[in-house]
Amino acid sequence: MKCKVSKSTLSGKISCPPNKSYTHRAVFLASLAKGKSTIRNVLLSRDTLATINACRVFGAKITVDGSTVNVESTGNVSPIGTEIDASNSGTTIRISSAISALSDSKITLTGDSSLKKRPMEPLLDALGKLGARCTSTNGTPPLTVMGKIRGGNTSISGSVSSQFISALLIAAPKTENGITLDIEGDLVSKPYLDATIATMKKFGASVDVITPYKKYHIPRQDYNPTDFTVPADFSSMALLLSAAVLVGNNMEISAPIGDLPQGDKEMMTHLEKMGVKISIGDTVRVTVPSKLSGGRFDLSNTPDLLPPMAILSLRALNPIEIYNVRHARFKETDRIAILAKELSKIGVIVTEKEDGLILKAPESFTGAELDSADDHRLFMAFCIAGMFVGDCTVTDPESVDVSYPDFIKEMNRIGAKISV
């Protein structure tokens, strides 16, 4: 499928969707806690539904009532099936792989064509050091995992994905001996590890930090059933902010922030560096100069900011350089390469580097067909770019059900001209 995007002006109030990362983590942890948990303000999307279904395979009883998910668990991993389909969700397959190793059942984990290209070998090697028996397809899904791991010492590279480390942390309290984890090299996406530890704490589990982002010890302990409220999603908020900057006129964003860490809040700092004034009250508003000032931005900890930051180049007087985000090449797609190729079509002057992009606005833009490669964040970014440039077509509108199912409907409600 494709959609047509015309020049648009956005005005009025729009609500930021709930956080995908915290929804994943809360559902997994509730499924490992003995008793009944309630998770409120849940994001129900293709990715999070994959996690709910995975936890059902692990034996949890889960009901969905509007935006509330109720989870009842024995506290043990007692699989009632042998296969988990993680669909498009890297978080689902990586955390599920570690939880699978808590059982002596053989679990097969797979996903869609995009997920089958995503690296898994570092996590499987780390689980293997703990005694799990793992197989994969050249280091990618489909894969099999069979435990039962008892805990102990293991190590893993931090340079590919923090999801590997989050997976090991979440599984660790349910092992007989706990886990001591060494992270080799520089850890990317550090705030997501902070999010995992914060959510574990909400469910009653502690993590001993020996050296931050380098070494952790997680003792044997029980998760407690919890009433957990998912905050707004700053990864989606970043895209809404980029829309407000590029095509907004009195646009307001409603976003209950909560007290949990989110690295993508850095989007606000980046915008202020480029001259945008942000006011935060009951809603978030922006005041935008005629031209953004551009600048250099290190996204090593916030790779999901790459698409919204890249499209801000459309309104920048000076180049925007994004660096230290090589791991964005291992997301749903190679986001660096696709952004370079597609934004060039509308006239942006792009230099692609191994770890990022340098983007400069041209004197004039041209409409084009933008291929989002079935990547939800690229689709949304390209739609926002299309509203600025006009006369654009963007492929794969169905991809938004991964993280923001109502994106097109909600944008059209406040003035977007997106027709599927």
PEWOKA-V756932 format. One record per pair of residues at least 24 apart in sequence whose ideal C-beta (glycine too) atoms are under 6 Angstrom apart, sorted by sequence separation. I is the first residue (numbers start at 1). GAP is how many residues later the second one is. D is the distance in whole Angstrom. If there is no record, write none. Layout:
I GAP D
I GAP D
This chain:
27 24 5
31 24 4
57 24 4
79 24 6
87 24 6
88 24 5
116 24 6
130 24 5
151 24 3
202 24 6
232 24 5
292 24 4
294 24 3
300 24 4
303 24 6
365 24 4
367 24 3
369 24 4
370 24 5
371 24 5
372 24 5
376 24 5
18 25 4
23 25 5
27 25 6
42 25 5
77 25 4
83 25 5
84 25 5
85 25 6
86 25 4
87 25 6
116 25 5
129 25 4
150 25 6
151 25 6
152 25 6
158 25 4
294 25 5
296 25 4
297 25 5
303 25 4
367 25 5
374 25 5
17 26 6
41 26 6
77 26 5
79 26 5
88 26 6
97 26 6
101 26 5
115 26 6
149 26 6
150 26 5
151 26 3
159 26 5
187 26 5
202 26 6
231 26 6
238 26 5
241 26 6
291 26 4
294 26 5
298 26 5
299 26 4
376 26 4
24 27 5
31 27 6
42 27 5
57 27 5
88 27 6
150 27 5
151 27 5
153 27 5
155 27 4
157 27 5
158 27 5
162 27 4
169 27 5
231 27 3
270 27 6
376 27 5
380 27 6
27 28 6
40 28 5
90 28 5
126 28 5
151 28 5
157 28 5
165 28 6
234 28 4
342 28 5
31 29 4
86 29 6
94 29 6
155 29 6
158 29 3
231 29 5
235 29 5
238 29 4
254 29 5
306 29 6
310 29 5
326 29 4
387 29 6
39 30 5
54 30 5
111 30 6
126 30 4
162 30 5
166 30 4
234 30 4
253 30 6
101 31 4
110 31 5
162 31 5
183 31 5
234 31 5
245 31 6
252 31 4
253 31 4
324 31 6
325 31 5
38 32 6
110 32 4
173 32 5
323 32 6
182 33 5
252 33 6
323 33 4
37 34 5
109 34 5
122 34 5
322 34 4
122 35 5
181 35 5
313 35 6
322 35 5
338 35 5
383 35 6
36 36 5
50 36 5
108 36 5
266 36 5
50 37 4
180 37 5
321 37 5
54 38 6
106 38 6
107 38 5
122 38 6
263 38 5
264 38 5
267 38 6
50 39 5
179 39 5
263 39 5
319 39 5
320 39 5
31 40 6
106 40 4
178 40 5
333 40 5
338 40 6
30 41 4
34 41 3
46 41 6
51 41 5
119 41 6
123 41 4
178 41 4
245 41 6
264 41 6
319 41 4
31 42 5
47 42 4
50 42 4
54 42 5
122 42 5
178 42 5
244 42 5
333 42 5
104 43 6
245 43 5
332 43 5
346 43 5
101 44 5
103 44 6
104 44 5
100 45 4
102 45 6
173 45 6
316 45 6
101 46 4
172 46 4
313 46 4
314 47 6
97 48 5
101 48 5
173 48 5
313 48 6
169 49 6
310 49 6
198 62 5
198 63 6
195 66 6
242 66 4
24 67 5
28 67 5
194 67 5
238 67 5
94 69 4
98 69 4
102 69 6
235 69 4
239 69 5
242 69 6
246 69 6
98 70 6
191 70 6
238 70 4
242 70 6
307 70 5
311 70 5
307 71 6
91 72 6
95 72 5
99 72 5
102 72 5
191 72 3
90 73 6
94 73 5
98 73 4
311 73 6
307 74 4
311 74 5
314 74 5
95 75 6
191 110 5
190 111 5
188 112 6
189 112 6
188 139 5
247 140 5
239 141 5
243 141 5
247 141 5
28 142 6
32 142 6
242 142 6
246 142 5
236 168 5
33 170 6
21 174 6
25 174 4
29 174 4
37 188 4
41 188 5
42 188 6
36 189 5
37 189 5
38 189 5
39 189 5
40 189 5
41 189 5
33 190 4
35 190 3
32 191 5
33 191 6
33 192 5
29 194 6
26 202 5
23 207 5
22 208 5
19 211 5
119 211 6
18 212 5
19 212 5
20 213 6
19 214 4
18 215 6
16 216 4
17 216 5
114 218 5
17 219 5
16 220 6
16 221 5
10 233 6
10 237 5
16 237 6
9 238 6
10 238 5
11 238 5
8 239 6
11 239 5
13 239 4
14 239 6
15 239 5
16 239 4
9 240 5
11 240 6
10 241 5
13 241 6
88 314 5
46 355 5
47 355 5
45 356 6
46 356 5
45 357 6
45 358 5
45 360 6
5 378 5
8 379 4
5 381 3
7 383 4
20 383 5
6 384 6
5 387 5
17 387 5
4 389 6
5 389 6
2 391 5
3 391 6
2 393 5
3 394 5
1 396 6
14 396 6
1 397 6
14 400 5
12 402 4
10 404 5
11 404 6
10 405 5
9 406 5
8 407 6
8 408 5
8 409 5
6 411 4
5 413 5
3 415 5
4 415 5
3 417 5
